[in-house]
Amino acid sequence: MIDELQKPFLDVAQIAASRAIMGLDTQLIDDGTYFVVEIDGDLAGCGGWSRRATLYGSDQTPGRSPALLNPATDAARVRAMYTHPRPQWCGGAAHAQSAVSQGSGPIFPVLSILAP
């Protein structure tokens, strides 16, 4: 799906290169911080947040770190956010913020959105 959404903006080589930083991050799934959002039974988006030092990327991205962040000094990180292009479907980051403040584990008072 990501490849299809990128076609109007990137050529084939650029799409292939993007796979180094985009893709499945199983650490988010294992941590229980990755979510799928549906609206009326249709996939609207997916994404999550991380309590880990890794800034971005998928399982195969070099330079990942499983080190845990300190909620007293570090912000939790919005990660791997993908949304359907329908403009009326929004709010994925708000859902992540809600999950950070209500999820299990340490509570992070600050949430940051980063990009590579």
N, C-alpha and C positions, 0 to 999 in steps of 0.2 A: 504494500500500500504506500509506503514512504516513497519508493521509486516512482510510482505513478504521480504522486503529488508534486514531486520535484521536476517532472518533465517540462512544464512550462517555463522553468527558471534556470535549469542546469542542462548541460549537454551530457552525453553518455559517460564520458570520461570523468566529469565532475561528480556525477551520481555515484560512480564506482568508487571514487576517492572518498566520498562522504561516509562510506561504510566503515572507515577506520575510526570514526567518532560516533556513529549512530548505529543502533542495533539493540539487541536484547541485553539487559544488565540483570543477570540472575541474582545478584546480591540484593537488589531492591525487592525482588520477589521473596527471597529467603528471609529478609528482614520484615516482610509483611507491610512494606511501605509503598507498594505499587498498586495502582487502582485502574480499573476500567470503568468509564462513565458511559452509561446508556441513556438515551432519551427516547421514550416510547418504543423501547426494544431495539433501537438502532444504535450502533457504535458512534458515540459523539467524540470520544477521545480517550486517552490513557496517559498515565504519567504517575509520578510519585515524588517522594522526598527522601532524603538520605541523611543519616546521622554519621556518615562515613566521610573521610577526607577526600575521596575521589570527587573531582569536579564535574566530569562528564565522561561519556563514552559507554561502550558496551564491553562485554566480557573479553573481547580480543584487543581492546584499546591499550596501548603501552602506557606505563606510568601510573597504573591504578594503585590505590592504597586502601586497605581494609581498616585502617586505624579509625577508631571512634572519635568523633568530635566531642568537645566538652560543652554542654548546654549553658554553662555559666559564662563561657567566653566566646563560643563559636555560634554561628547561625546554622540552622538546618538548611539543607540545600534542595531546592526544587530540581528534579532531575527527569530526564526522558519524557518531556511533555510533547505529546502529539495530539493535534485536534483535527477533526473533520473540517473541511473548508466552509461549511455552512455558517454564515455570519451570525445567525441567531443562536448558535451553539457556542456558548462561551462560559467562562467561570471555572476552568480547570485549575488555575492557580488558587482560586478561592477554596476549591475542594481540597487541594493539597494543604493549604493553611489550616483548614478545619481539622484535617487528619493529623497534622503535626501537633496541634494543641489538645487533641482528644485521644490520640493513639496510646498504645501501651509503650512502656519504656520511659526514658527521660523526656521531660517536657522542654522544648526549645522555645524560648520567648521570641526569638527572631528567626525569620525565614528569608533566605536570599535566593535570587534568581540569577544564575550565571550562564554565560555562553562561552564556548571556546573561541 
